[in-house]
Amino acid sequence: MTETVDLSDGKYTIVVDTIEHDLATVFFEHNGDEIGNAVIDAETLPEAARHANAILTVTVADSEFNQLTYEPDRTETRK
């Protein structure tokens, strides 16, 4: 990650805001509340999720993304 919010271990929703110059600006949500944002390497995201408004689920452990899953149905519903 280039710049990040301090995330405790747990499961979060990621919303991709923008992707520019191979960097993705993302927002983190927990229990429906926005808790922060980060700028990450776009290649961290699954290829199908490398677009604005993509929704992903991430599991964080020891300040690292352990599991990152693109949610195409949630992405479509949230549009």
C-alpha distances in whole Angstrom, upper triangle without the diagonal:
4,6,6,10,11,12,15,16,17,17,16,16,14,15,14,15,15,14,15,15,12,10,10,10,11,13,13,17,19,23,23,21,18,16,14,11,7,7,5,6,10,11,9,11,15,17,19,17,15,18,18,19,18,18,16,16,14,15,13,14,14,10,9,10,13,15,14,17,18,21,23,26,24,23,26,28,25,26
4,7,10,13,14,17,19,20,20,18,18,16,17,15,15,15,13,13,13,11,9,10,10,11,14,15,18,21,24,24,23,19,17,14,11,7,5,5,7,11,12,11,14,17,19,21,18,17,18,18,20,19,20,18,19,17,18,16,18,17,13,13,13,17,18,17,20,21,23,25,28,26,24,28,29,27,27
4,7,10,12,16,17,19,19,17,17,15,16,14,15,15,14,15,15,14,11,11,9,10,12,13,16,19,22,22,20,16,14,11,8,5,5,7,10,13,15,13,15,19,21,23,19,18,19,18,19,19,19,18,19,17,18,15,17,16,12,13,14,18,19,18,21,21,23,26,28,26,24,27,28,26,26
4,6,8,12,14,15,16,14,14,12,14,14,14,15,16,17,18,16,13,12,10,9,10,10,13,15,19,19,17,14,11,8,6,4,7,8,11,14,16,14,15,19,21,22,19,18,19,18,19,18,18,16,16,14,15,12,14,14,10,11,12,16,17,16,19,20,22,24,26,24,22,26,27,24,25
4,6,10,12,14,14,12,13,12,14,15,15,17,18,20,21,19,16,14,12,10,9,8,11,13,16,17,14,11,8,6,6,6,10,11,15,17,19,16,17,21,23,24,20,20,21,20,19,19,18,17,16,14,14,12,14,13,10,12,13,16,18,17,19,20,22,25,26,23,23,26,26,23,25
4,7,10,12,13,12,15,14,17,18,19,20,21,23,24,22,19,17,15,14,12,11,13,13,16,17,15,13,9,8,10,10,13,14,17,19,21,18,19,22,25,26,23,23,24,23,22,22,20,18,17,14,14,11,12,11,8,11,12,15,17,17,20,22,23,26,28,25,25,28,28,25,27
4,6,8,10,9,12,12,15,17,18,21,21,24,25,23,19,17,16,13,12,9,10,10,14,15,14,12,9,9,10,11,14,14,17,19,20,17,17,20,24,24,21,22,23,22,21,20,18,16,14,11,10,7,9,9,6,9,10,13,14,14,17,19,20,24,25,22,22,26,26,23,26
4,6,9,10,13,14,18,20,22,24,25,27,28,26,23,21,19,17,15,12,12,11,14,16,15,14,11,12,14,14,18,17,20,22,23,19,20,22,26,26,23,24,26,25,24,22,20,17,15,12,10,7,8,8,7,10,11,13,15,16,18,21,22,25,26,23,24,28,27,25,28
4,7,9,13,15,18,20,23,25,26,28,29,26,24,22,21,18,16,13,13,12,14,17,16,16,14,15,16,16,19,18,21,22,22,18,19,21,25,25,23,24,26,25,24,22,19,16,13,10,7,5,5,6,7,9,10,10,12,14,16,19,20,24,25,23,24,27,27,25,28
4,7,10,13,16,19,22,24,25,28,29,26,24,21,20,17,15,12,11,9,11,14,14,15,13,15,16,17,19,19,21,22,22,18,18,20,23,23,21,23,24,24,22,20,17,14,11,8,6,5,7,10,10,11,10,10,11,12,14,17,17,21,22,19,21,24,24,22,25
4,7,10,13,16,19,22,23,26,28,25,22,19,19,15,14,10,9,8,9,12,13,13,12,14,15,16,19,18,20,20,20,17,16,17,21,20,18,20,21,21,19,17,13,11,7,6,4,6,9,12,12,12,10,10,9,10,11,13,14,18,18,16,17,21,20,19,22
4,6,10,13,16,18,20,23,25,22,20,17,15,12,10,6,6,5,8,9,10,10,10,11,12,13,16,15,18,18,19,15,14,16,19,19,16,18,18,18,15,14,10,8,6,5,6,8,11,14,12,12,10,11,10,10,11,12,12,16,17,14,15,18,18,16,19
4,7,10,13,16,17,21,23,21,18,15,14,10,8,6,5,6,9,8,10,9,10,11,11,13,15,15,17,16,18,15,13,14,17,16,13,15,15,14,12,10,7,6,5,6,9,11,14,17,15,15,12,13,12,10,10,10,10,13,14,10,11,15,14,12,15
4,6,9,12,14,17,19,17,15,11,10,6,6,5,6,9,12,11,11,9,10,10,9,10,12,12,14,13,15,12,10,12,15,14,10,12,12,11,9,8,6,5,6,7,10,12,15,18,15,14,11,14,12,9,10,9,10,12,14,11,11,14,15,12,14
4,6,9,12,15,18,16,14,10,9,6,5,7,8,11,13,12,12,10,12,11,9,11,12,12,14,13,15,14,11,13,15,13,10,11,10,8,6,6,5,7,9,11,14,15,19,21,18,17,15,17,15,12,12,10,10,12,13,10,9,12,13,10,11
4,6,8,11,14,13,11,7,6,4,7,9,11,15,17,15,15,13,14,12,10,10,10,10,12,10,13,12,9,12,13,12,8,8,7,5,5,5,7,8,11,12,16,17,21,22,19,18,15,18,16,13,13,11,12,13,15,13,10,13,15,12,12
4,7,10,14,13,11,7,5,5,7,11,13,16,19,16,16,13,14,12,9,10,10,11,13,11,15,15,13,15,15,15,11,10,8,5,6,8,10,12,15,16,19,20,23,25,21,20,18,21,20,16,17,14,15,15,17,15,12,15,16,13,13
4,6,10,10,8,6,5,7,10,14,16,20,22,20,19,16,17,15,12,11,9,11,12,10,13,14,12,15,14,14,11,9,7,5,8,10,12,14,17,18,21,22,25,26,22,21,19,22,21,18,18,16,17,17,19,18,14,17,19,16,15
4,7,6,5,4,6,9,12,15,18,22,25,23,22,19,20,17,13,12,9,9,9,7,10,12,11,13,12,13,11,7,7,7,10,11,14,15,18,18,21,22,25,26,22,21,19,22,21,17,18,16,18,18,21,19,16,18,21,19,17
4,5,5,7,8,12,15,18,22,25,28,26,25,22,22,19,15,13,10,11,10,9,12,14,13,16,15,16,14,10,10,10,14,15,17,18,21,21,24,24,27,28,24,23,21,24,23,20,21,19,21,21,24,23,20,22,24,22,21
4,5,8,11,14,18,21,24,28,31,29,28,25,25,21,18,15,11,11,9,9,11,14,14,17,15,17,16,12,13,14,17,17,20,21,23,23,26,25,28,28,24,23,22,24,24,21,22,21,24,24,27,26,23,25,28,25,24
4,7,10,13,17,19,22,26,29,27,27,24,23,20,17,14,10,9,6,5,7,10,11,13,12,15,13,10,11,13,16,16,18,18,20,20,22,22,25,25,22,20,18,21,21,18,19,18,21,21,25,24,21,23,26,24,23
4,7,10,13,16,19,22,26,25,24,20,20,17,13,10,6,6,5,5,8,9,10,13,13,15,13,10,11,12,15,14,16,16,19,18,20,20,22,23,19,18,16,19,19,17,18,17,20,21,24,23,20,23,25,23,22
4,6,10,13,16,19,22,21,20,17,17,14,10,8,6,5,6,5,9,9,9,12,12,13,11,8,9,9,11,11,13,13,15,15,18,18,21,22,18,17,15,18,17,14,16,14,17,18,21,19,16,19,21,19,19
4,7,10,14,17,20,19,17,14,14,11,7,6,4,7,9,9,12,12,11,15,15,16,13,11,10,9,11,11,13,13,15,15,18,18,21,21,18,17,16,19,18,16,17,16,17,18,21,19,16,19,21,18,18
4,7,10,13,16,15,14,11,11,9,6,5,6,8,10,10,13,11,10,14,15,15,11,11,11,9,9,9,10,10,12,12,15,15,18,19,16,15,13,17,16,13,14,13,15,16,18,16,14,17,18,15,16
4,7,10,13,12,10,7,8,6,4,7,9,11,14,13,16,14,13,16,18,18,14,14,13,11,10,11,10,10,12,12,14,14,18,19,16,16,14,17,17,14,15,14,15,17,18,15,14,17,18,14,16
4,7,10,10,8,6,6,5,6,8,11,12,15,15,17,15,14,16,19,19,15,16,16,14,12,12,10,10,10,9,11,11,15,16,14,14,12,15,15,13,14,14,14,17,18,15,14,18,18,15,17
4,7,6,5,4,5,7,9,12,15,16,19,18,21,18,16,19,21,20,17,18,18,16,13,13,10,10,10,10,12,13,16,18,16,16,14,17,16,14,15,15,14,17,17,14,14,17,16,14,16
4,5,5,7,7,10,12,14,18,18,21,21,23,20,19,20,23,22,19,21,21,19,17,16,13,12,10,11,11,12,15,17,15,16,15,16,16,15,15,16,15,19,19,15,16,19,18,16,19
4,6,9,10,13,15,18,21,22,25,24,26,23,21,23,26,24,21,23,23,21,18,18,14,14,12,13,14,15,18,20,19,20,18,19,18,17,17,18,16,19,18,15,17,19,17,15,19
4,7,9,12,14,17,20,21,24,24,26,23,21,22,25,23,20,22,21,19,15,16,13,13,12,14,16,17,20,22,21,21,19,21,19,18,17,17,15,18,17,13,15,17,15,12,16
4,6,9,12,15,19,20,24,23,26,23,21,23,26,25,21,22,22,19,16,17,14,15,14,15,16,17,20,22,19,21,19,21,20,19,19,19,18,20,20,16,17,19,18,15,18
4,6,8,12,15,17,20,20,23,21,19,22,24,23,19,20,19,17,14,15,13,14,14,14,16,16,19,21,18,19,18,20,20,18,18,18,18,20,20,16,16,19,18,15,17
4,7,11,14,16,20,20,23,20,19,22,25,24,21,21,21,19,17,17,15,15,14,14,15,14,17,18,15,17,16,19,19,18,19,19,19,22,23,19,19,22,21,18,20
4,7,11,13,17,18,20,18,18,21,23,23,19,19,19,17,16,16,15,15,15,14,15,14,17,18,14,16,15,19,19,17,19,19,20,22,23,20,19,23,22,19,20
4,7,10,13,14,17,15,15,18,20,20,17,16,16,14,14,14,14,14,14,14,16,14,17,18,14,15,14,18,18,16,18,18,19,21,22,19,18,21,22,18,20
4,6,10,11,14,12,13,17,18,19,16,15,15,14,15,15,15,14,15,14,15,14,17,17,13,13,13,17,17,15,17,17,19,21,23,21,19,23,23,20,21
4,7,9,12,11,12,16,17,18,15,13,14,13,15,15,15,15,16,15,17,16,19,19,15,14,14,17,18,16,18,18,20,21,24,22,20,23,24,22,22
4,6,8,7,9,13,14,16,13,11,13,14,15,14,15,14,15,13,16,14,17,17,14,12,11,15,15,13,16,16,18,20,23,21,19,23,24,22,22
4,5,6,8,11,12,15,13,10,13,14,16,15,16,15,17,15,17,16,19,19,16,14,12,15,16,14,16,16,19,20,24,22,20,23,26,24,24
4,5,6,9,9,11,9,7,9,11,14,12,14,13,15,15,17,17,20,21,18,15,14,16,15,13,14,13,16,17,21,20,17,20,23,21,21
4,5,7,7,11,10,8,12,14,16,14,15,14,16,15,17,17,20,21,18,15,13,15,14,12,13,13,17,18,21,21,19,22,24,23,23
4,7,9,12,10,9,13,15,16,13,14,12,13,11,13,14,16,17,14,11,9,11,11,9,11,12,15,17,20,19,18,21,23,22,23
4,6,8,6,6,10,12,13,10,11,9,11,10,13,14,17,19,16,13,10,12,11,7,9,8,12,13,17,16,14,17,20,19,19
4,6,5,7,10,13,14,10,11,9,11,12,14,16,19,21,19,16,13,13,11,8,8,7,10,11,15,15,14,16,19,19,19
4,5,5,9,12,14,11,13,12,15,15,18,20,23,24,22,19,16,17,15,12,11,9,12,12,16,16,14,16,20,19,19
4,6,8,11,12,9,11,11,14,15,18,21,24,26,24,21,18,18,15,12,10,7,10,9,12,13,11,13,16,16,16
4,6,8,9,5,7,8,11,13,16,18,21,24,21,19,15,17,14,10,9,6,8,8,12,12,9,12,15,14,14
4,7,9,7,10,10,14,15,18,20,23,25,22,19,16,18,16,13,12,10,12,12,15,15,12,14,17,16,15
4,6,6,10,11,15,17,20,22,25,27,24,22,19,21,19,15,14,11,12,11,15,14,10,12,15,14,13
4,6,9,12,15,17,21,22,25,27,24,22,20,22,20,16,16,13,13,12,15,13,10,12,14,12,10
4,6,10,13,15,19,21,24,27,24,22,19,21,19,16,14,11,11,10,12,10,7,9,11,8,7
4,7,10,13,16,18,22,24,22,20,17,19,16,12,11,8,8,7,10,8,5,8,11,9,9
4,7,10,14,16,20,22,20,18,15,17,14,10,9,6,6,7,9,6,5,9,10,8,10
4,6,10,13,16,19,17,15,12,13,10,7,5,4,5,8,10,8,8,12,13,12,14
4,7,10,13,17,15,13,10,11,8,6,5,7,7,11,12,10,11,15,15,14,16
4,6,10,13,11,10,6,7,5,4,6,9,10,14,16,14,14,18,19,17,20
4,7,10,10,8,6,6,5,7,9,12,14,17,19,17,18,21,22,21,23
4,7,6,5,5,6,7,9,12,15,17,20,22,20,21,24,24,23,25
4,5,5,7,6,9,12,15,18,20,24,25,23,24,28,28,27,29
4,5,9,9,12,15,18,21,23,27,29,27,27,31,31,29,32
4,7,9,12,13,17,20,22,25,27,25,25,29,29,27,29
4,6,9,10,14,17,20,23,25,23,23,27,28,26,28
4,6,7,10,13,16,19,21,20,20,24,24,23,25
4,7,10,13,16,19,22,20,21,24,25,24,27
4,6,10,13,16,18,17,18,21,22,21,24
4,7,10,13,15,14,14,18,19,18,20
4,6,9,12,11,12,15,16,16,18
4,6,9,9,9,12,13,13,15
4,6,5,6,9,10,11,12
4,6,5,6,9,10,11
4,5,5,6,9,10
4,5,5,6,9
4,6,5,6
4,6,5
4,6
4
